[in-house]
Amino acid sequence: MGSQEIGETLGRGIAMGMAMLRFLISVLLNSAAWFVLIDWGWMQAERQIDKMQEAAFDTPGAAAPIPPKVFAAGAGALLGHAYLSRELRLSAGESALSLLLGGAAGAALLVARGRRSSAGAVRPSPNDE
């Protein structure tokens, strides 16, 4: 094996390592973003439901249970992911996989955290009656 072959092999290994590093950066940033978004969206939905219950007890309300700003934030997160994937030069498959893994990791972190609110109090489980 000549020095040129060793250099080419080393270059391919470094390129593969950089591609993996870019993918992992995308997954980590996605998991952090989805963790924050899901937690914030959950709190917004709970507040909206509380408002609906106060406004009209036992009557159907006209307001949606999930506020439009939560949908807008979700769309912004998807656009941010698309921009990040483009900047990191990920392929379409890598981008989709990083979005899937990042979302799953963010949701898993939220569940593992015990669904604590931003104030630090544990949210009651529906089964804690």
Protein Blocks (a to p, Z undefined) as FASTA:
>chain_A
ZZklmmmmmmmmmmmmmmmmmmmmmmmmmmmmmmmmmmmmmmmmmmmmmmmmmmmghiac
fbdfbdfklmmmmmmmmmmmmmmmmmnopafklmmmmmmmmmmmmmmmmmmnoppafkop
acddfklZZ
